[in-house]
Amino acid sequence: MLLPRRGDHGSQCRYKCVTRQNEMSGPTTVRSQIRMRPTGLAGDARGWPPPVQRPARLLSRRGFLIGSSAAAASLPVLNGAGDPAQALISISLDLEMARNYPTWEQTHWDYEKGNLDEDTKRYAVKAAQTVRENGGIIHFFAVGRVLEQENVDWLKEIAAAGHPVGNHTYDHVNIRARRLESLQPRFRRAPWLLHSATPQEVIAENIRMTSMALKERIGIEPAGFRAPGGFPNGLAEYPEIQAILQEQGFHWISTKYVGHSIGNSGYDPQYRELRREEPPIEVYDGILRAQEPSQPTVYPSGLVEIPMCPVSDLIAFRTGRWRLEHFLKAIQQVVTQAIEKRYVFVLLGHPSCLSVMDPDFATFKLITRLVRESSGKARIVGLDAIAGQVRQAQG
């Protein structure tokens, strides 16, 4: 069996995997006055207790509802291009290096998240071309340190082709960190880089520098913000981080990833062969159930949350040790469900992982084919288009 040739979100990426798998889901989605049960496992990979949920306005594909402990009030239907029966499908890729790829023993990416290798960059460009040729776009999110590399023509090519590129922080920092040592492995090893800054100051500067780098090196404004990692309730309990993002001009973010089972005990730093057996049906069913609470939400601050939808590539391949065929089966199920129920679905992928595990771009071809064969019931969009529909639905 070939070892994977590419890696994770570093130690921080490692946090991302385990967090997305093991944390409780975020605010319960209310849909047609039915209260759905949260899915996933309790706990946080960083050792934090799951935060108490704060009421948030939740938006489903057919009707957006304001959730509270007392009642739920309907908001207008979220239409797709004027069609109330259209699902919105988004393909998103985080431009960063991930631990354990291209080979399992490669963990130094924890300290070099933005030092993309040539295979990762080539894969990102080819994925963008593949999706464009099939009638769609990819929404990319770049770690700012990527823009320190000498040649960024590949990213300029992606942007020029009409693919949005968003902000993924400069150093792949944990934006919910309240201690300096929790921010990023690089800063634990080199704490002098932080001087006397507070965690909140570091987070704000990481976001600001990435926006500046995108403007100066690529000539674009950042198309939204995605947090490194994924949190079951997004930033519901972090209004101070919401404020930082809004102060820097962001109107929507992508920080939420609902917890779900993956079929094993979690990430194992020791190499293990890809699992030969298929994940049990309960795992697939749990991923399907996780789509309902993964619909767009609006925080009381007015900031729009567009969650990443299970199952991500790193959760499947690195944490679950899945085979490609099983990942594709899960993706086909969730996209088909999204089309049937007119959901929003946002794929979370990483070229540093997929270039190893899906070298022929089967995931992208599958999603674009399902949308193309939906008879107009779905379309592929960037996350900014989803946010725009949310705003429109709010009036």
N, C-alpha and C positions, 0 to 999 in steps of 0.2 A: 504493500500500500504506500502510495506516495505521501510524504509529509506535505502539509500545506506549504505553499511557497510565499505566504504573505501574512500580515499581522493585525494587531488590535489597536485600540485607543490607548496604548501605553498602559502604565499602571492605572492612569486615569481612564483609559479605554477599558481596562479590566474592570474598573468600577462600573463603567457604563453597562457592560454585559450583565454582571451579577445584579446590579441595581434593577435593570429592566426586567430581569427574570423574577427576582425575589420580593420586590416591594409590593405593597397592597395597591390596588387600583385607586385612582383619584376620585373626585366627587362623583357620586352615583348619578348616572345619566337618567333623566326623567323623560320618558317618551310615551306619548298617548296616555298619560296619567298612570303608567305602569312603572313601578320602581324596580330597576334591575339590580340584582345582587352583584357586588364587586367580585372580580376574579383575581387569581394570583395568590402569592404567598406573602405572609407578613415578614417584616424585617427590612433592614437596609444594609447594603454591603459595606457602607462606611461606618456601621455600628451605631447609627442614629436610630431612635425609635420613630416609627411612622408618625408624622405630625397629625394633629387634630385637623379634620377637614373644616374649611370655612366655606360658607355658602357661595356658590358662583353661578353665573348665568350659563346654562348649558344649551347648546344648539344642536339639534339633530338634523338629518337631511330633509325630513318632511316638515318639520316645524321646530322652531327654536323656543325653548322654554326657560323661564327664569326659575332656578331652583332655590328653595329656602327650606328651613325646617318646618315652616308653617304651610306653605302652599306653592303652587307653580302656575305661572301665568303664561299664556301662549304668546309667541312672537310670530311675525310673518314667515311664510314658507321661504326656504332658501332655494331660489330657482337657479338653474344652469342655463345661461344664455337665453333667458326668457322661457325656458322649458321646465315646468315643475317636476318633470319625470326624468331628470338627468342626474346621474351620479358624477361626482368630480373625483378623478383619479390623478394622483400626483406621484411622480418618481423623483426621489431626492437622494443625493449622494453627498456624503461628508468627505471632504478632501483633507485627509490626514493619514498618517501611518498608524498601523494597528499592531499591537504586540502579537507574537506568534505567527506572523506572516512576513515574508514568504516562507520561512521555516519556523517550526515551533519554538526553537530555542532563541529566536530573536525577540528579546524583550527590551532592547535598548531604545526602541521607539518611544517608550514612556518619557524619555528625556528629549526626544527629537521628533515631536509630533508633526511638525511642519516640514520636515526634510524629506519630501516625497521622492521616491526613487523613480527611475525612468519607466519601469513597467506600470506603476500606478498611474503616472501621467498619461502614458499611451492608452491605457485602458479607459481612463476618463474621457479622453478625446473620442475614442472609437465608440464608447457607449453613447455619447452625445450624438454622434453621427448616425448610429443605428436607430436610436429613438426618433431622431428628426426624419430619417428616411421612412419611418413607419407612422408619420403624422403627429408626433408628440414632441415634448421638450422634457429636459431634466432640470430640476432645481438643485443647484450645487450650493454647498456651504463650505467656505474655505477657512482653515486655520491661518491666522495672519502671518505666521513665520514662513509659510509657503512662499510668500512674496519677498522674502530675503534671498531666494535663489537667483542666480545670475540670469537665467532665461525663463521668462514667464509667458513666452509667445503661445504656448499650448493653452494657457488659461485665457489669453486674449482671443484665441481662436474660438474657444467655447462661448465666451461672452458675445463675440461678434456674430455667432450663429443664432443668437436669440435665446440662449439658455441663461436664466437668472443665476446670479451668484450672491449668496448671502454671507453674513458674518457668523463665524463659529468660534469667536474669541481668538486672541493672539497666540496664547500658549496652551490652549485646550484646558482652561481652568474650570474647576468646579464652582459654578456661580452661586451655589447655595452654601459655600464654605463660610464658616464663622470663626475659623482658626486658620492661621497662616499655613500650618503644616498640612491642612486639608486641601489647599488650593491645587497643587500639582506636584508630582514627584520631582520635577526639575528644581522647584523652589525648596523642597526639603533637602536636596543635595547641595544647593547653592543659595542659602537663605539671605546672603548679602545682596542678592539681586533685588530684594524687596525693600532694602533700607529700613525705614521706620514706618512704612505704609501699613494701613489696616487692611484686612481682607476685602472690605467693601471698596476701598480705594484701588486696590489691585484689580479687582473685577471690573470696575468702571474704566480704568486705563486700558485693560486688555481689550475691551469692546471698542473703545475709542480708537486705539491704534490700528485695529483691524479695518475699521471703516476708512481711516486715513490711508492705509496701505492700498486698499482696493481702489481708492480714488487716484492715488499717485502712480501706482504701477499698472493698473488695468484701465483706468479712466472711467470707472463706473461707481455709482452709488450702491451700497450694500442692499440687496433684495431680501430684507427681513433678517431675523436673528434666530439661530438655533443654538441651544445649550449643549455643550459636551455632556454626555450622559443622558439619562432620561429619568424623570421623576413621576411617581404615580399620581401625584396631584399637581404637577407642574410647579408654578410659583405661587400657589394659592396662599401659602403661609409665609411668603417673602415679599411683602409689599415694597420694601426698601429696594429690592432688585428690580421690581417692576418700574419703580420710579426712575431708577438709573437708566433703564432702557428707553422709557418714554422721554426723558430729558435729552437723550441722544437721538431722538427722532424716530424711534421704532414704534409702529402702530400694531404690529402683530409679531408673535414669537412662536417658536416650536420647542417646547421644553418637556412635554408630558409623554410618558410611555407607560401604558397600563401593564401591571404585572400579570404573568400567566405562567402556567407550567410548561416545561420544556422536555420533560420525560426522563430527567436524571437529576442528580443532587446538586448540580451547578458547575461552575467553572473549576477546572482542575489544572493547576499550573504544570503538572507533569503531563508529558505527551501521552495521549491515548489514541488508539486507532479510531477511525470513523466507525460509528455504531453500525453493525450489520443489520440489525433488526429495525423495522420501521417503527417510529413512535406510535404508541397506542392511540386509538381513536379518541380517547379522552383528551389528549393533548391537542389534536386538531380541533375538537369541539370547543376547548377552552380558548383557543386563538380566535375562533369565530365569535364567541361570546364577548371577547375583549374589544371587538370593533365598535359596539354600541357606546361604551364609555370613552372611546377614542375619537368621538366626534368633536368638532370645534366648540370652544367655550369662550365666553367673554368674562373677564375678571371685573369686579366692582370698579376697578380703576379705569375701565374702558379698553384695556389692552386685550387684543384677541389672541387666544391660544389655539394653535393648530397642531394637535398631537401627532406624533409618529405612531404608525399603526403596526401592531404585531403581525408577523414575526420578523424581526430584523435579521440581516445576514449574520452578524456577529453572534447573536443569541443562538441562532440555529447551528451555525458551523463551528464556532469556537466553544460556546458553552454546551450546546447539545450534542456536538460532534455528529451532526446530521450529514447525510449524503445529499447531493444536489437534487436527486429525484424526489426526495421527501420535502425539501424546501419548496420546490416547484409545485408540488401537490398542495402544500399549505397556501402558497400565493394564489394558485388558481382558485382555491376554495374561497379565500377572503375577497378576491376581486370579483368573482362571480356573485357572491353575496352582496357586495357593495352595489353592483349593477342592479341586482334584483330589488334591493331595499332603498336604492337611491342614496347610499351613504357617501360620505367623503372617505377616501382611502389614500393614505400617504405612505408609500414604501420608504423604508430607511435602509440604505445600503452604503458600502464603503469600497471604492475601487481597490484599495490595498488588500482587501479580503476577497472580493469577487473576481479579481484578476487571476486568483489561484483556484477558487472553488467553482467559478462559472466563466471559464475563459472564452466560451463561444457566445456569451451574452444571451443565454436562453431565458433568463428572468425578464429581460427587457422585451424580447421578442414575444414572450408569452403574454405579458401585460398589454402590449400594444395590439396584439391579435385579439384578445378578449374585448378590448374597447372597440376595435374596428368591427367586430362581429356583433356588437350590441345593438345594431340597428338604430343608432342615435340615442340610446339610453344612457350613454356615458361619454365623457370626453377627458382627455389628458390635459392638465393645466399645471401651472406653477402655484406655489403656495400663496403668492400675492393675489392671484385671481380668486382663490378660496376666501382669503381675507376680505377682498372686495365684495364678494357675494354676502358675506356675513354682515358687513357694514350696510349693504343695500337692504338686507332683510330687516335690519334694525330700524330702517327708515332714517 
